[in-house]
Amino acid sequence: MVCLSPAVLTFSAINPEAAFRKELLPLIALGLLATGAKNGIRAWQIAPSLVIYSVALFSHEASIVLLPGMLFLIYKYQVAASPLKFRVVSIYLTVISVIAGTSSILFPGNSKQVEAICGSWNQRGINACFEGALSTMTISTTESIDFLFSNYYPQYFLYLLILLLALVPLFLVRFVPDQWLIGLAVALFLLPLFAIAWDYGRWIYIGVSQLSLIALSMESRRELKAPIRIPLVLAVGYVVLWGFAWYDQPWRNGLLAQLLQQLGITT
């Protein structure tokens, strides 16, 4: 039985301040399609998925990286598929993604927008105006790249190991390398994020989540080969002992360590 990669589950558990953000919207859109794969994706599932994905694009431009998975599932599993139906849906998804991506490039955030948002927050008693995403709205792409490579390298090379660990379950269930084409498409869409933004843990989370949902949909139709079985103790250890952050210091206490801390057993 295929399940979501523990990298997806543990990232959410040990990074509650980073995992429950706007990227959940495109993952929900993809998840709606994945849940319909077993019996065929119908129009009533495609329609809300397209709406959620469209909203997600204009909430967080990184949502574009879910486009390969959306197209893959609709093409492969829609009920009563016809070339015309898929063409219409794929054109819509592509066009809306291009519009959102182009808009984010041509109309980046500016100081007036930051001041307006900050003023609105202050009226509601929120004083964290210059923290998180709001503080980076006026940073140019060049400044973002310079900041990334001058502040976070070479320690960010550790994320390469984290990525390999996150992909282990997808190898064990024979999703990769068999489904290398969709894996390559997801990787190509993700690469620009790794080049210009420093939330590497979040990008890994989004990418592995996307591939895990696709793997789940394929397993629901028994399209994957028999998985490679490993001892239970290794599987449990894999889930509870490792953890990674969304940026800055790549590694952080794993799931088990954080649970013990919350229970007051360790400090």
Secondary structure as UniProt FT lines:
FT   HELIX           6..14
FT   HELIX           16..19
FT   TURN            22..23
FT   HELIX           24..35
FT   TURN            36..39
FT   HELIX           43..57
FT   TURN            58..59
FT   HELIX           61..66
FT   HELIX           67..77
FT   TURN            79..80
FT   HELIX           83..106
FT   HELIX           111..123
FT   TURN            124..125
FT   TURN            129..130
FT   HELIX           132..135
FT   TURN            136..138
FT   HELIX           141..151
FT   TURN            153..154
FT   HELIX           155..157
FT   HELIX           158..172
FT   TURN            173..174
FT   TURN            176..179
FT   HELIX           180..196
FT   HELIX           200..220
FT   TURN            221..222
FT   HELIX           232..241
FT   HELIX           255..262
FT   TURN            263..264
//
